[in-house]
Each structure stands twice: as C-alpha cells, then as structure tokens.
C-alpha cells in the first residue's frame, strides 16, 4: 500500500528525537518550489522540505513525479525504505521525465530492503535510461559486495574511480570495500589520496576518521572527524555536524586523546581471534533495515527500524555473530565472544532484539550455546538436519557482522570462498580451513554451502604479519572454522544424511539466512 504524501510529516517528526531538531518553514519567505525543497533535503532539513512539498501543485504529472521522487529520498534518508519504495513506484508512473531517478530510487530502496535481485534489475534499468548515472553503478557494486562477489565489485569500483576521479561517493565506497577485504589501512590510503586532491571533502574526511578509529589511531581519528564536522557546518549540513559533535563528546569528553601519540599494537598470535571485535561507541553509519523472503515461501517480519541494543549510548561492547538453531530459542556462537560477559543481547537481520543468557560452553571447542528470552518471528531457525561436515572444494560462505563501526550493524554481510582443507592448523581434526575472508566481528557466525547446509562457525584466522615476523615467509590469510560435526557433538546430537536441496544463488542464500543470522552484543 502506498503512503499518502500528506502523512509523511508525522514520520519525519521522529528525526527530532536524537537531539537533532529541525526548524519549520517560516510563514513568509522564499516561494515554495521543487528547487527549494531539494536544497533543504540536500542539507538534511527534512521537516521544512516536507512543508514546502505539501504546498506544491500536483495537477501537473511532471511536477507530481518530482514531488514523489523527493518524498522517496526523504524516506530513504530517515531509514524507511519500504515507504520510499512506494513513492518511487508512483514517480515511475507519473512522467517519463526523471525515469532514471525513479529506477535509481527503486534500486536503492530494494537494496536497503535486502532484495538484491530487484535492486540489480532496477539499477540496470536506470543505466539504460541514463548511462552516466554514477549512483546506479554504486548500487550494483554494493549489491555485489553484499553477497560476497568481491572481484566483480572491485572491478566495477576501480573502473568508476578511473572514470570519475572527482566522485566522493565512489572514493568512499571503494575505501570501505578495501577495508573489508584488506583491513582499515588499505581504505585509509585510498581516502588520503582522494582528500589530497579534494581537501574539503566532508564525507571522505568523516569516513577516514571512522577507518582511523577502527585501525586504533584514535587521536588521528578525532582530529580528522573534527575537521569533517567543520566542513559539514560550512556546507550547512547541521544534522551531520550535530551527530559528529555528539560522537566527539562521547569518545573524548576531556579532549585528552587529541594530544596522544599513535601507538603501534603488538602482533597477534598465529591463530588470531580477531573476528570477534570490541566495538567502540558506534559511528554514525546509516544502514537501512532489511526485508527478505525466505526460501520456502516465508516472508520475514521486518521492523521499520531495527530495535536498539539496551546499552547506554557511547558505552563499549564486545560484538560477534551467531546462528539461531531449530526450536528458535538457542544460538550457537564462539565461547570467546561471550566469555566474562554479564549482559548479552542479540539482534537478527530483520531487526528484532532478544536478551540472552549462556546455557553452556565447551571446554574442547571454542563454542557457546545461548538461550534467548523468546523466539524470533517464525522462520528464523536453521534445522539441525541441515548441519553438515565441510569437505575440500565445497563452497564456504561466511555470513556475519564484521567491523560494524565501519560497515554498519543492521545488515549481515557475506564473504565467499571454498573449504580448503578438512582439518585446521596442525591437522586439528575439530576445525577446517577455508578461503572465505573473516574480519573482526565474524566470530561465531555461520559458514554455509550453496545448499544452505551449515558447515560450521567462524572462529579465527592466521596472522600473516606474525608468521612473517617469526619465519620471514609472506603468508596469505587462511581462515578457520569449527566443524559442523563438533557443533552437533556439543549439542549431544549426531550427523544425519544431508538434505537433498538444490543450490541457491548468493542472493537467495542471503535472503533465506537473513533472519537466522544474529549480531551478538555483550557487556561485562
């Protein structure tokens, strides 16, 4: 059902709840126009933009189409992609003018809702209408990244970088991609190069600060994000500047970090538990909620806004990933994700929060079993019969919540590889080696094959820097998972014959597993 454009004012009022208020449009002032409303939206003044749009004449089809496009943009900006979708659909019917923007809006809303296939189709339609629409290329790149097609995403992003060296959006997305694949330092280098050419790029400075923070360079991060805040103010983007001010006050209330020198961390052990990460106060990366149908005609129940974690703003928390088991009350994760924690909350990909407690931990494997206070909505479970053993050459697709301060915490991400060896380091029979990449926060997350079988859970990775320091040999990362058979043994269950199901595309696998894969957040 489409939402009336006259009902949007109440929804926009939610924006003022975070301490960020917007002044209403004055009784007398500039004449209401599409251009004025668009300028207000670009400066993130959504409430006065709505007031302007409501005053415009909608009898002309072209004008109505533009109004619908702008309402769609507002709903996307405030994290309501399902409502935005309705306005973009209306815009696509109103006029042929702006057809490319309507298809682009549909693609961006579909991507935010987790429908990768539709997002890809609409982005291609947008490019057919306007081959120079950079944002549509970015949708395709983000869709590839979401489902683990790193090579395709990299090729597209690098081509865009060559074609559009002045595009801040391209530089930011490429930097985030490089950070996900190779660590924050790679993304930092990319953004420093871009900022060297465009010194007042506020968004690039903002993300550079996020990457520096994730890389442990906190004093630099604060200086860079302070600069970004001033650039936002200079542009009139007061909402973003206010968010930055709040973050700076939270992480460095006394201003002490700005005077600290950069500290080099000691190398981690060979098998590093880096996929479990300590999340500092969350950085303001807006990632919209996801709605995705599951494989067997199940429609995930999605919240308009993901429920917030029940922790004080600005407090640190340990994060990891997990998978919901048959029955709906129990979750498997790594022991080291929850060890020593007293308060544990989990949120699945459809945005639902549950409180959890530890049922038991394994002394032999890095496994823990959690129980939540009530099940997630129907469909958010992995059947025990779908737990299988990893075999060399089999697809190994990791799903979880890596590096949430950079990549966001509302949607899980996929990385794709294969089972490289059915035993772990030193021929450990309880673990296996895979080529799918892991990052901080992936700990405890599921490893699937393309039929949706659970092959195991992610646990750690080799540390190439440590190997080089000790042996002088440059080693590619090898990532480690705990076998599905060990999960079953921990649960007191036995392996059964694998269910005979067809292979899925990565898009379909993502949609099916979205409500089953959880972000775990814990505090001492």
N, C-alpha and C positions, 0 to 999 in steps of 0.2 A: 504494500500500500504506500502510495506517495504521500509525503508530508506536506501540508499546506505551507506555503512560504510565510504566511502570516502567523504561524505557530512557532516560528524559529526563535522569537525574542525570548521566550521562557527558557529555551535550551541554552541560549547564549549567556543568560544570567549566571549559569554555573561557573563561567570563567572568572567571576569576581571572587570566588571562594578561596583562592590560593593567596590572598593578599594582593592580588593584582586587579585593580578596578579600572573601568573604562568610563570616561566621561560621555554622557549622552550628547546627541547632536543639539546644537543651540537652536532656539526658537527662530532666530534670524541669523542669516549668514549666507554662505555660498549657495547658489541654486542647486537643488538636488540633481545629480546626473550619474550616469554609469561611471564616468571617469572619476568623479569624487568618491563614489563607493569603492571603486577598485583601488584608489590610493589609500583609503582607510584600511582596506583589507591587507594591502602590502605592508602597512605599518602596524598591523595586528590590532587595530582598533575595530573589533568586530561588532560591538554593540551599536556604535553610531553608524557603521556601514549598513546594518540591518534597518535602522531608522530611515536612512536615505533610500534604500532599495524599496521599502514599503510605499514610498511616496511616488514612485515612478509609474508611468502609464504602461500597462501590459497589453493594450489592444494591438499594438504592432508586434508581429511574430518575431522579427529580428530582435527587438528590444526585450521581449519576454525571454527569448533564448539566452541573451546576455545576462539577464537577471537570474535565471535558473543556474547558469554557469557559476555566477558569483556566490549564490547560496550554496551550491555544491562545494565550492572552495572553502567557504566558511565552515561547513560541517566537517570537511576533511581536516581542517586546521584544529578544530576542537575535539578531534578524536571520535567522530561519529560517521564512519564510512558507509554504514548501511543506509543512513538517511541521505548522505551525499549522493549515493548511487541513484536514488530516485530523482533528484534534481538534474543530474547529468543525463539520465534517460529522457526526461522532459525536454532538456535543451537539444538533444539529438533529434527530437521530433519537431521542434518549433521552427527551425530555419536551417538552411544549408550553410549560412554564414556561421563560422565557428564550429563547423563539423569536426575539425581536427581536435579542437579543445574539448569538445564533448566526449569524443572517443578517448582522449587522454585522461579526462576525469574519470570515465568509466574504468579505464585500465588501472589508475591509481587506487580507486576505491576497491576494485576486485583484488588487487594485490594486498591492500590493507586487511581485507576480509579473508585472505588465505586462499582464494580461488586462482591458483597460478595459471591454469589453462585459459580461463576467461581473460585474465589480465594480459596474457601474451597475445590473444586474438585481438583485443581492443587496441593494444599498443601498435600492432601491425596495421590495423585499420587507420589509426591516427597517422602513421607514417605514410600510408598510401595516399592520404589526403594532403599531408604536408611532410615531404621527405626531410625537411630541415628541422623538424621538431625534436630538439635535443632531449627534452624530458621524456619522450616516448622511448628513446634508446635507453635512458636510465631505468625506466620501468622494466624493460627486457633484461637489462643487466642485473637489476635487483632480483628479478624472478629467477634468473639462473643461479645467483648466489644463494637464494633461499633454499633451493633444492639441491645444492651441492655441486652444480655444474661450474666449477671454478675456472676451468680452461676457457669455456665459452664466454663467461662473464669477463675474464681478464682480457681476452681478445677484443671484445666489444668496447670495454672501458679504455683500453690503450688506443684503439682507433679513434674513439671520441676525443681523447686527450690530444691526439695529433691534429684532429680536425678542428677542435675548439680549445685551443690552449688558454683562452681567457675565461672559460666556464668554471665558476667556483663550485657549482653542483658536481660537475664531473670530477674535479680535483678532490672533493670531499669523499665522494663515493669510492673513487679509486684508492684513496688513503685508507678508508675503512676496510676495503677488500684486502689490501696489502697487510693491514694489521691482523686481520683474521687468519690469513694464510701464513704469514711470516713473523708475526709479533708486532707490538706497537712501534718499534724503532723504524720499521720499513714505512709505515704510514706517516711517521713524523718527518722522515726525509722527504717524502712526496709533498707534504704540505709546506715544509720550509722552502722548498724550491718554488712552489706556487706563490707563497707570500713574498718571496724575494722579488717577484715580478709585479705583484699586486699588493702593496704593503697595507692597504686599508680594508682588506677582505675580512669583514667581521666574522662571517660564518666559518671561514677557514681558520682564523685565529681561535675561535671557540672550540672547534674540533681538535685543533692542535693541542690546546690546553687539556682536553679530555685524554688524548693519547699520551701526553707527557705525564699526567696523573697516573694513568694505568701502567706506565713504564717506571713508576717510582720516583720520577723527577718532580716532586711536589712543589718546591719553591718556584721552579720554572713554570709549572702549570698555572700557579696562582698569578704570576706576573703576566703571562700570556692571556689568561682569561680576564684579567683586569683591563688589559688593552682592548680585548674584544668588547667588553662592556662599554667602554667609551665610544668605540666605533658604532655600536648599536644605538647609543644615545645620539650620536651625531647624525645618524640616519633617521631618527625619530622612532626607532623600534623600542619603545619604552618597556613593552612587556618582556621582551628578551633580556633587556638590561636589568629589569627587576628580578627576574629569575637568577641572573648571574650574581646580583648583589646578595640575594639570599644564600646562594651556594657559598660565596666567598666568606660571608659572616659565619656560616656553619663550620667550614673546614679550617678556618684560620681567624677566629674571633679576636685574637690579640695581635695579629699581624706578625707573628714570630717566624712563620715558615718562609716569608719573603726574604729573610736575612740568612737563611740556612744555605750551606753549601750542598751541592749534589753529592749523594752518597752512592758508591758502587756496591751492589749486593754481592755476597759470596755465592759461588756456584752451588747449584742444587745437586743432590746425589744422582747417580746414573739413572735409576728409575724414579723420576720426579713425580710428586703428587700435584704438579701444577694445575691439572684440570680442575681441582677444587680451588676456588678463589675466595679471598676475603674481599667483600665489596665495601668500598668506602662510601660515604654519603652519595646517593645516586645522582648522576649527572643528568641534566635535563635533555635527554634524547627522547623525542616523541615517537613512539611506535604504536600504531593503531591495533585494536583488538582483532582477533581472527575468528571467522566463522567458516567452518568447513564440513561438508557432508562426509560421513564415514563410508566405508566400503560396502556395507550391507544395508543400504537404504536408510541408515541412521543419520539424522540431522543434528549436529552438535548444537546444544543450547548455549548461545553466546551472550555474554553480558555487554551492554552498551559501552561500559568502561570496566576494565579489569578491576577486581576488588583489590584495595591496597593492603600491603603487609602491615600487621599490627605492631609495628615498631616505631619508636619515637623518630621524628624527622631528624636526619643528619647522623643517626647512630649507625655504627658499623655492624655488618652481619656477614656470616660465612655463607657462601652460596654453593650449590651443587645441583645436580639433576637426578631424576629418578623415573620409575615406570610403575604405573598402577597395575596390580595383579587382579586376576579373576576373583570375583567377590566384591571388589570395589573399595574395600577398607584398608588394604595393605599395599605398601610401596616398598620396592627394593631400591637401595642406593648403596653407596660406599660407607664403610664404617667411619672413615676419616672425615666425611662430610659432617657428621653429627656428633662425633666424639667430644665429650666435655660440654656439650650444649644443653641448656635448660629449657629454652623456648624454641619450638620448631613450627614453622608454618610452611605449607606447600600450596602452590597455585598451578593449575593445569593450563593448557593452551587456550581454553575457552574463557579464561579469566576468573575461575572460581577458586576461592581461598578455603583451605581447611587447616585446622590445627592438628598437630600430630604428636605422638609420643613414641619412644623407642620400645619395641616389643622384645627384640633380642639382637645380639651382634655375634658375628662369627669370629672365633679366635684363630681359625685356619686361613680364612679368606678375608679380604677387605670388603665385607658385606654387612649390611644392617637391614633390619626389617622394621618399618614404621607402620603405625596404625593411625588412621585419621578419624576424627570425631564423627563424621558421617560421610557416606559415599558421595562421589561426584555425580553429576547427572548421568543418566543411563548411557551406556556405550563406552565409558571411559575406563576400559579394562583390557588387559592382554590375557587371553586364555592360557592356562597352564599347558594345554596341549600344543600351543604354538611356541613353546620354548624348545630350542634345538641346539645341537652341537655345531661349532664352527668347523668348516673343512677348508683346506687351502684352495684358493681360487674362487671361493664363494664370495658374492658381494657382501661388503661390510659397510653399512650406512649408519653413521652415528647421529643421533638426534639429542639435542640438549640445549642448554642455555650458557654458552661460553661468553666470557668477557662482557658481562651485562652493562658495565659502566660505559662501554664503547658501542656495543651492538644493540643495546636495549634489553629489557627484561620481560616484555609482554609476548614475544613470539619465540618459539624454539627455532633452531637452525639445523640444517643437515650438512654433513660432510660425507663424501662418497669415496670408497676405496674397495679393497679386497682383503680377504683373510690371507695373510702372507705365510703364516706358519701356525700349525695347530697346537704348538707349545709356546710358552713365554720365554723370557730371558733365562739363560742357563738351563734350557729344556724343562722349565717349570711346567708340570702337567696340568696345573689348575688354571693357567692363563693362556692366552693366544696373542699372536702378533698380527697387526693389521696396518694397512697403509692409509686408512681414513684419518684425517688430522684431528687432533684434540687440542683444546686450549683451556685456560682456567675457567672453571665452571662446568665443564663437561663431565666431571667426576660423577659416577653413579648413573649416568644417562644410558639409555638403551642402545644396543647395536643390533640392527635388523638386517635380514637379507631382503631381496626384492619381492619375496612372497609374504613378507610380514612376520616371518619367524624371528623370535628373539634369540639371537646367538650368544648374548652375554651383556655385560655392562662395562662401560669405560672405566679405567682405573688410573692410568698413568702413561708416561711417555719417557723414552730415553732422552737424556740431556746431551745433545751434540757438543755443547761447549765444554762440559765436564769431561767427556770422552777425549776431546782434542787436548785439553789441558793435561790429562793423565797419560795419553798414548801418542799424541801428535797426529792422530788419524782423524780426518774430517768425516763425520758420520751423519747421514740423513736421519731425521727423527723416525723412530719406529714406535708405534702407539700400541698400548697394551689393554686388553680386555679380560675380564673374568668370565670363564666359560659358562654357557647355559646349564651344563650338567652340574656345575658347582652350585648354581643358584637353586636347582632342584634338590640337591643334597641338603643344602641349608634349610630348605622348606620341608624336608622329610618326604619328598616326592621322587618319582622315578621317571626316566625318559620314556616317552611313548613314541609310536610311529608318527612321523611327521604328517601333518595335514596336507592333502594334495590340493594346493591352491595355485592359481595362475600368477605369474609375475606381474607386478604393477609398475607403472611409470613412477618416477620420483614424485611427481605432483600428486598422484593418487595415494602413494605411501604417506606423504606428508599430511594429507587431509585425513587419512584414516587414523594416524597415530597422534594427531594434534591433541585431542582431549585426554590421551593416555600418558603423555609425557609431561612431567612436572618440574617446575623450578622449586628447589628447596632453599629456604632461607632460615638461618638459625642464629641465635644469640646465646651467650653464656649467662 
